[in-house]
Amino acid sequence: MKRIGVLTSGGDTPGMNAAIRAVLKIGIHYGYAVMGVYHGYNGLIDGRIHQLQHSDVDNMIHKGGTLLRTARCEAFKTEEGVQKALKVIRAYNLEGIVVIGGDGSARGAQVLHQKGVPTMLLPGTIDNDMGFTDYTIGFDTASNSVMTEIYKIRDTMRSHDRVGVLEVMGRSSGDIALRAGLAGGADIVLVPEKKQDWSAAADHLVANKLKGKLTSIVIMAEGAGSADDFKLFVRNNTDVDIRSIVLGYIQRGGQPTAFDRVLATRLGARAVELLNEGSSGRAIGMRKNAIIDMDIDEALAMPPQFDMSLLELNEILAKF
């Protein structure tokens, strides 16, 4: 039986299990044995590979994280590490690899393709910072998780007439902050894509207080600064009572939303279809609700897309 492998690499994201499930089931449909590569590229180097069965993915579509585990792999950035991985691929007779992960994982998939291994890339990162696709697996769930926390924190802030500033993940991308902030009615959203004066933000909070709005919510993407630093800035320059909250890894866990489950399933299915057609080096994503695939080199050269119009909309809404 022909064999293909699937691995998850880098940060875990809700929806990865749905993608793995789709790769397995569609792989079996086309007559493949699907081999799970455990712990990302480390597993590819060390040979931590086992054939997946239906029982491995049963009752997993609703679970966060990744059943294959994940890790970051410095060794795969070296030629020696890549050569070890290629030996393992040949030893297991893998005729293709599906890689699920973010930018670093994508670079690894690009290397495998360049070395002659038929490879497919699925964008799996809560940051939504891969320019070739409108949505990455896990982004919708992370945004919903942050939105839920906004309401919990607002309850407490309102009880004490305080301002809450929430620091959210995203590295150099402000998509989680923007989407959750707009959906959660945040007064201020601070993102790295738009340089914003903290003095203007502090003045906004003072104006809210003068108008009788004693509770405000500020959402800060980690790439735009530290919530603790912003809290100290506001305290040192205004009489606003403010607290900082860093949400951290709570954003990466939990049950994936229906959107992420469906997205991951569609992307995983398309990856196997493309391998079965003899394609390689394709990045698979979604644009305008349609599943697309493109050359991985072209995909990785595309910068992340940020919807500035949504940020401007939130700024208008927050004025009134």
C-alpha positions in Angstrom: 0.0 0.0 0.0 1.2 3.5 -0.8 2.2 5.6 2.2 1.9 9.3 3.1 2.9 11.0 6.3 1.3 13.8 8.3 2.9 16.0 11.0 2.1 19.0 13.1 4.8 21.5 13.9 5.4 24.7 15.9 2.6 26.0 18.1 -0.5 23.9 18.5 -3.8 25.3 17.3 -7.4 24.2 17.7 -8.5 22.4 14.6 -5.3 20.5 13.9 -7.0 17.2 15.0 -9.7 17.8 12.4 -7.1 18.3 9.7 -5.3 15.1 10.8 -8.6 13.2 10.7 -9.4 14.4 7.2 -5.9 13.4 5.9 -6.4 9.9 7.4 -9.9 9.3 6.1 -9.4 10.8 2.7 -6.0 9.0 2.5 -7.7 5.7 3.1 -10.3 6.6 0.5 -7.6 6.9 -2.1 -5.8 3.7 -0.9 -3.0 5.2 1.2 -1.7 4.0 4.5 -1.4 7.3 6.5 1.6 7.5 8.9 1.5 9.8 11.8 4.8 11.6 12.5 5.0 12.5 16.2 6.5 15.7 17.6 6.9 17.5 14.3 10.2 17.6 12.4 11.9 16.0 15.5 9.9 12.9 14.8 10.8 13.0 11.2 14.5 13.0 12.1 14.2 10.4 14.9 11.7 8.1 13.1 8.9 8.5 15.6 6.3 7.3 13.0 3.3 5.0 13.4 0.5 4.1 11.1 -2.7 5.9 12.0 -5.9 4.0 12.5 -9.6 5.1 12.7 -9.4 4.6 16.4 -6.7 7.3 16.6 -8.9 10.0 15.3 -12.3 8.9 16.6 -13.8 11.4 19.0 -10.9 13.8 18.3 -12.4 16.4 16.0 -13.7 18.5 18.9 -10.5 18.5 20.9 -7.9 21.2 20.9 -4.2 20.6 20.6 -2.8 17.9 18.3 -2.9 14.1 18.8 0.4 13.9 17.0 2.1 16.3 19.5 4.2 19.1 18.3 7.6 20.7 18.8 10.0 23.2 17.4 13.0 21.7 15.8 16.3 23.5 15.5 18.0 20.4 14.0 15.8 20.5 10.9 17.3 24.0 10.1 20.6 22.3 9.4 21.6 20.2 6.4 22.6 17.3 8.6 19.1 17.3 10.2 17.4 17.5 6.8 19.5 14.5 5.5 18.5 12.5 8.6 14.9 13.2 7.9 15.2 12.2 4.2 16.7 8.9 5.3 13.7 8.2 7.5 11.3 9.2 4.8 13.0 6.7 2.4 13.1 4.0 5.1 9.3 4.3 5.7 8.6 4.6 1.9 6.7 7.8 2.4 5.4 9.1 -0.9 4.3 12.4 0.4 4.1 14.6 3.5 1.3 16.8 4.8 2.7 19.5 7.1 0.3 21.5 9.4 1.8 24.6 11.0 2.8 28.2 10.8 5.6 30.1 9.1 8.5 28.1 10.6 6.7 24.8 9.7 6.1 26.2 6.2 9.8 26.8 5.7 10.4 23.2 6.6 7.8 22.0 4.1 9.5 24.2 1.5 12.8 22.4 2.1 11.2 19.0 1.8 9.7 19.9 -1.5 13.1 21.3 -2.7 14.6 17.9 -1.7 12.2 16.1 -3.9 9.6 15.0 -1.3 6.0 15.6 -2.4 4.9 18.0 0.3 1.7 19.9 1.1 1.4 22.7 3.6 -1.7 23.5 5.7 -1.7 26.8 7.5 -2.1 26.1 11.2 -1.5 29.1 13.5 -3.7 31.2 15.7 -1.9 34.3 14.5 -3.5 34.4 11.1 -0.3 35.8 9.7 0.1 33.8 6.5 -0.6 36.1 3.6 -1.7 33.5 1.0 -4.9 32.5 3.0 -7.7 34.6 4.5 -7.9 32.3 7.5 -5.4 30.0 9.2 -6.5 26.9 11.2 -7.1 28.0 14.9 -7.5 31.7 14.4 -11.3 31.7 14.7 -11.2 29.7 17.9 -8.5 31.9 19.4 -10.5 35.0 18.6 -13.6 33.5 20.1 -11.7 32.5 23.3 -10.4 36.1 23.7 -13.9 37.5 23.1 -15.3 35.3 25.9 -12.6 36.5 28.3 -13.3 40.1 27.4 -16.8 39.8 28.9 -15.6 38.0 32.0 -13.0 40.7 32.6 -15.5 43.5 31.8 -17.8 42.2 34.6 -15.0 42.6 37.2 -13.8 45.9 35.9 -17.3 47.3 35.9 -17.7 46.2 39.5 -14.7 48.3 40.5 -15.0 51.2 38.0 -11.7 50.2 36.5 -10.2 50.0 33.0 -8.9 46.6 31.9 -6.1 46.2 29.4 -5.8 42.7 27.9 -2.6 41.5 26.2 -3.3 38.9 23.5 -1.1 36.7 21.4 -0.3 37.1 17.7 3.5 37.9 17.6 3.8 40.6 14.9 0.1 40.2 13.8 -2.8 42.1 15.3 -5.5 40.0 13.8 -6.6 38.3 17.1 -6.7 41.6 18.9 -8.7 43.2 16.1 -11.2 40.5 15.6 -11.8 39.8 19.3 -11.8 43.5 20.1 -14.3 44.4 17.5 -16.6 41.5 18.4 -16.2 42.2 22.1 -16.9 45.9 21.9 -13.4 47.0 23.0 -12.8 50.8 23.5 -9.3 50.7 22.2 -7.4 48.1 20.0 -3.6 48.5 19.8 -1.9 46.5 17.0 1.5 46.5 15.5 0.2 47.2 12.0 -0.7 50.7 13.0 1.6 52.8 15.2 -0.5 54.4 17.8 0.4 57.0 20.4 -0.2 55.8 23.9 -0.8 59.4 24.9 -3.8 59.5 22.6 -5.1 56.2 24.0 -4.7 57.5 27.6 -6.6 60.7 26.6 -9.4 58.5 25.3 -9.7 56.7 28.6 -9.7 60.0 30.5 -12.4 61.3 28.1 -14.5 58.2 28.7 -14.2 58.7 32.5 -15.2 62.4 32.2 -18.3 61.3 30.2 -19.2 58.9 33.0 -17.9 55.7 31.4 -15.8 54.5 34.2 -15.1 51.1 32.7 -13.2 50.6 29.4 -11.6 47.7 27.7 -8.3 48.0 25.9 -7.0 45.1 23.7 -3.3 45.0 23.0 -1.6 42.7 20.6 1.7 41.4 22.0 3.5 42.9 19.0 2.2 46.3 19.9 3.7 46.3 23.4 3.2 45.1 26.9 -0.1 45.4 28.8 1.9 46.0 32.0 3.9 48.8 30.4 0.7 50.4 29.0 -0.9 50.1 32.5 2.1 51.9 34.1 2.0 54.6 31.4 -1.7 55.3 32.0 -1.2 55.3 35.8 1.7 57.7 35.6 -0.1 60.2 33.3 -3.7 60.0 34.3 -6.0 59.4 37.3 -7.6 56.3 35.6 -7.7 53.1 37.7 -6.4 50.4 35.4 -5.4 46.8 35.6 -3.5 44.6 33.1 -4.3 41.0 32.2 -2.1 38.8 30.0 -4.2 36.0 28.6 -1.3 33.8 27.5 -1.8 30.2 26.4 -5.5 30.1 27.3 -5.9 31.4 23.7 -4.3 28.3 22.1 -6.5 25.7 23.8 -10.1 24.6 24.0 -12.6 23.1 21.6 -12.2 24.4 18.0 -15.1 26.3 16.6 -17.3 24.9 13.8 -15.5 27.3 11.4 -12.1 25.9 12.3 -13.2 22.3 12.2 -14.7 22.7 8.7 -11.8 24.8 7.4 -9.3 22.2 8.7 -11.3 19.3 7.2 -11.5 21.0 3.8 -7.8 21.8 3.8 -6.8 18.3 4.9 -8.9 16.7 2.3 -7.6 18.9 -0.5 -4.0 18.1 0.5 -4.5 14.4 0.0 -6.3 15.0 -3.3 -3.4 17.0 -4.6 -0.8 14.3 -3.5 -3.0 11.7 -5.2 -2.9 13.8 -8.4 1.0 13.9 -8.2 1.4 17.5 -7.1 4.0 18.8 -4.7 5.1 22.0 -3.1 1.6 23.4 -2.7 0.3 25.7 0.1 -3.4 25.2 0.6 -5.7 27.9 2.1 -9.0 29.7 1.8 -9.8 32.8 -0.2 -13.3 34.3 -0.4 -14.7 31.0 1.1 -13.1 28.9 -1.6 -10.3 26.4 -1.1 -7.2 27.4 -3.1 -3.7 26.0 -3.5 -0.6 27.7 -4.9 3.1 27.2 -5.3 4.7 27.1 -1.8 7.5 29.6 -2.8 4.9 32.1 -4.0 2.8 31.6 -0.9 5.6 32.2 1.5 6.6 35.3 -0.4 3.2 36.9 0.3 3.1 39.3 3.3 0.4 39.0 5.9 -2.8 40.9 5.1 -4.4 43.2 7.8 -7.8 44.6 7.4 -7.2 48.3 8.4 -10.9 49.1 7.6 -12.0 47.0 10.5 -9.7 48.8 12.9 -11.0 52.1 11.6 -14.6 50.9 12.1 -13.8 50.0 15.7 -12.3 53.4 16.3 -15.5 55.1 15.1 -17.7 52.8 17.1 -15.7 53.5 20.3 -16.2 57.3 20.0 -19.9 57.1 20.9 
